[in-house]
């Protein structure tokens, strides 16, 4: 199954990894590896996270990769990453 990112998720990923890389490049690389490892497992359909409703009203699933939470949708041909969100930020779910 393919993994696709929404434009917002691309910005989220670039921002958080870029911010961390300026301060600790090794930690940024490790976080990126952990995020993509979780996405690969989610794409394999072996498991799913709980459903949550974003403040936009969209119903998505979520999966933690501390300190990040992945918000995603499962489509027929792809795992669609809606947002990647740092858990220290104000919530984006209801």
Backbone as CSV, one residue per row, in Angstrom:
resi,resn,N_x,N_y,N_z,CA_x,CA_y,CA_z,C_x,C_y,C_z
1,UNK,0.847,-1.177,0.000,0.000,0.000,0.000,0.889,1.237,0.000
2,UNK,0.536,2.190,-0.829,1.270,3.459,-0.897,0.982,4.320,0.324
3,UNK,1.905,5.184,0.646,1.726,6.174,1.705,1.767,7.539,1.041
4,UNK,0.700,8.324,1.239,0.613,9.667,0.657,0.405,10.678,1.771
5,UNK,0.903,11.885,1.550,0.804,12.954,2.540,-0.055,14.087,2.000
6,UNK,-0.931,14.608,2.852,-1.651,15.829,2.495,-0.640,16.973,2.475
7,UNK,-0.959,18.076,1.812,-0.048,19.227,1.857,0.239,19.681,3.295
8,UNK,-0.778,19.626,4.155,-0.587,20.025,5.558,0.387,19.086,6.264
9,UNK,0.265,17.784,5.997,1.160,16.815,6.631,2.600,16.997,6.148
10,UNK,2.766,17.345,4.875,4.119,17.610,4.362,4.748,18.792,5.091
11,UNK,3.954,19.847,5.294,4.445,21.029,6.018,4.737,20.662,7.470
12,UNK,3.837,19.884,8.090,4.049,19.449,9.473,5.381,18.716,9.608
13,UNK,5.604,17.738,8.725,6.814,16.917,8.800,8.068,17.761,8.589
14,UNK,8.063,18.562,7.546,9.235,19.402,7.251,9.525,20.354,8.404
15,UNK,8.482,20.936,8.981,8.662,21.880,10.081,9.235,21.234,11.324
16,UNK,8.664,20.095,11.723,9.133,19.479,12.970,10.522,18.865,12.809
17,UNK,10.779,18.220,11.682,12.100,17.628,11.479,13.147,18.729,11.280
18,UNK,12.792,19.776,10.548,13.713,20.897,10.353,14.063,21.580,11.657
19,UNK,13.056,21.822,12.489,13.270,22.455,13.793,14.199,21.600,14.651
20,UNK,13.903,20.311,14.706,14.707,19.417,15.532,16.121,19.254,14.968
21,UNK,16.247,19.199,13.652,17.562,19.014,13.020,18.512,20.168,13.318
22,UNK,17.969,21.379,13.459,18.810,22.528,13.807,19.406,22.382,15.198
23,UNK,18.710,21.680,16.065,19.129,21.556,17.449,19.833,20.230,17.741
24,UNK,19.353,19.170,17.080,19.898,17.844,17.340,19.671,16.965,16.107
25,UNK,20.598,16.984,15.161,20.418,16.231,13.912,20.184,14.735,14.111
26,UNK,20.841,14.150,15.102,20.649,12.713,15.336,19.238,12.422,15.816
27,UNK,18.706,13.275,16.686,17.338,13.087,17.168,16.337,13.274,16.033
28,UNK,16.599,14.216,15.138,15.714,14.437,13.991,15.691,13.211,13.088
29,UNK,16.856,12.641,12.829,16.930,11.440,11.991,16.195,10.275,12.643
30,UNK,16.355,10.124,13.947,15.683,9.040,14.670,14.169,9.226,14.658
31,UNK,13.698,10.445,14.883,12.260,10.699,14.853,11.700,10.418,13.460
32,UNK,12.384,10.862,12.433,11.945,10.578,11.068,11.870,9.087,10.804
33,UNK,12.866,8.342,11.271,12.867,6.884,11.109,11.684,6.247,11.832
34,UNK,11.414,6.706,13.058,10.300,6.151,13.839,8.952,6.462,13.193
35,UNK,8.799,7.668,12.656,7.547,8.037,11.982,7.332,7.144,10.765
36,UNK,8.359,6.987,9.925,8.189,6.173,8.717,8.047,4.691,9.040
37,UNK,8.656,4.231,10.110,8.466,2.846,10.542,7.006,2.612,10.930
38,UNK,6.431,3.547,11.691,5.020,3.429,12.073,4.121,3.493,10.845
39,UNK,4.417,4.388,9.912,3.607,4.492,8.696,3.674,3.203,7.881
40,UNK,4.847,2.597,7.787,4.972,1.320,7.068,4.108,0.244,7.718
41,UNK,4.112,0.193,9.049,3.294,-0.798,9.755,1.810,-0.520,9.551
42,UNK,1.422,0.747,9.627,0.019,1.095,9.393,-0.392,0.757,7.962
43,UNK,0.479,1.004,7.009,0.171,0.724,5.603,0.040,-0.769,5.341
44,UNK,0.685,-1.592,6.160,0.599,-3.040,5.973,-0.746,-3.594,6.439
45,UNK,-1.567,-2.747,7.035,-2.914,-3.097,7.507,-2.904,-4.091,8.666
46,UNK,-1.780,-4.219,9.351,-1.721,-5.140,10.479,-2.483,-4.619,11.696
47,UNK,-2.621,-3.303,11.790,-3.338,-2.715,12.915,-3.796,-1.320,12.549
48,UNK,-4.698,-0.784,13.356,-5.208,0.573,13.167,-5.281,1.270,14.512
49,UNK,-5.151,2.585,14.473,-5.332,3.382,15.672,-6.803,3.711,15.866
50,UNK,-7.144,4.333,16.985,-8.537,4.680,17.257,-9.026,5.809,16.356
51,UNK,-10.340,5.822,16.132,-10.935,6.931,15.380,-10.996,8.166,16.257
52,UNK,-10.763,9.319,15.630,-10.879,10.604,16.304,-11.470,11.599,15.321
53,UNK,-12.124,12.614,15.855,-12.696,13.659,15.018,-11.859,14.918,15.166
54,UNK,-11.318,15.380,14.040,-10.559,16.631,14.049,-11.509,17.803,14.243
55,UNK,-10.983,18.929,14.651,-11.815,20.124,14.816,-12.445,20.557,13.500
56,UNK,-11.882,20.115,12.377,-12.461,20.411,11.060,-13.709,19.582,10.800
57,UNK,-13.950,18.569,11.643,-15.076,17.669,11.461,-14.698,16.368,10.780
58,UNK,-13.491,16.287,10.242,-13.034,15.062,9.580,-12.817,13.955,10.609
59,UNK,-13.310,12.759,10.294,-13.083,11.598,11.147,-11.875,10.855,10.588
60,UNK,-10.866,10.702,11.412,-9.603,10.082,11.008,-9.208,9.048,12.057
61,UNK,-8.144,8.352,11.807,-7.539,7.483,12.811,-6.236,8.133,13.260
62,UNK,-5.773,7.749,14.440,-4.525,8.333,14.932,-3.624,7.244,15.482
63,UNK,-2.330,7.553,15.452,-1.336,6.624,16.001,-0.213,7.451,16.629
64,UNK,0.179,7.105,17.869,1.241,7.873,18.524,2.638,7.408,18.128
65,UNK,3.496,8.369,17.904,4.940,8.165,17.779,5.530,9.285,18.635
66,UNK,5.525,9.077,19.978,5.880,10.176,20.873,7.148,10.907,20.456
67,UNK,7.083,12.223,20.456,6.020,13.126,20.891,5.054,13.531,19.774
68,UNK,4.999,12.750,18.699,4.170,13.074,17.537,2.946,12.172,17.510
69,UNK,1.859,12.676,16.988,0.685,11.852,16.717,0.414,11.944,15.227
70,UNK,0.266,10.784,14.602,-0.044,10.689,13.179,-1.556,10.602,13.036
71,UNK,-2.144,11.476,12.236,-3.571,11.414,11.902,-3.665,10.972,10.450
72,UNK,-4.439,9.917,10.193,-4.443,9.329,8.856,-5.810,8.754,8.490
73,UNK,-5.968,8.501,7.202,-7.133,7.812,6.651,-6.630,6.623,5.856
74,UNK,-7.374,5.560,5.897,-7.048,4.398,5.084,-7.933,4.452,3.846
75,UNK,-7.307,4.522,2.687,-8.026,4.509,1.414,-7.759,3.177,0.727
76,UNK,-8.497,2.904,-0.336,-8.354,1.617,-1.026,-6.927,1.372,-1.494
77,UNK,-6.264,2.405,-1.977,-4.943,2.232,-2.575,-3.810,2.913,-1.810
78,UNK,-4.131,3.589,-0.708,-3.077,4.335,-0.015,-3.451,4.617,1.437
79,UNK,-2.416,4.767,2.233,-2.569,5.314,3.572,-2.368,6.814,3.405
80,UNK,-3.386,7.606,3.700,-3.367,9.049,3.491,-3.062,9.716,4.823
81,UNK,-1.884,10.316,4.941,-1.485,11.005,6.165,-2.079,12.406,6.111
82,UNK,-2.993,12.684,7.038,-3.709,13.958,7.068,-2.890,15.022,7.786
83,UNK,-2.362,14.673,8.954,-1.549,15.605,9.751,-0.527,14.814,10.547
84,UNK,0.570,15.451,10.866,1.553,14.978,11.837,1.618,16.088,12.872
85,UNK,1.316,15.763,14.112,1.103,16.818,15.083,1.892,16.566,16.358
86,UNK,2.644,17.564,16.799,3.397,17.457,18.047,2.418,17.538,19.209
87,UNK,2.513,16.593,20.131,1.541,16.494,21.216,1.623,17.627,22.228
88,UNK,2.671,18.452,22.182,2.769,19.604,23.080,1.954,20.788,22.566
89,UNK,1.524,20.726,21.305,0.721,21.809,20.734,-0.730,21.677,21.196
90,UNK,-1.502,22.764,21.079,-2.926,22.661,21.405,-3.580,21.583,20.539
91,UNK,-4.538,20.839,21.100,-5.153,19.736,20.364,-5.844,20.184,19.073
92,UNK,-5.832,19.277,18.082,-6.568,19.525,16.841,-7.770,18.593,16.744
93,UNK,-8.025,17.840,17.834,-9.186,16.955,17.865,-10.216,17.504,18.833
94,UNK,-11.441,17.070,18.622,-12.531,17.499,19.512,-12.510,16.717,20.788
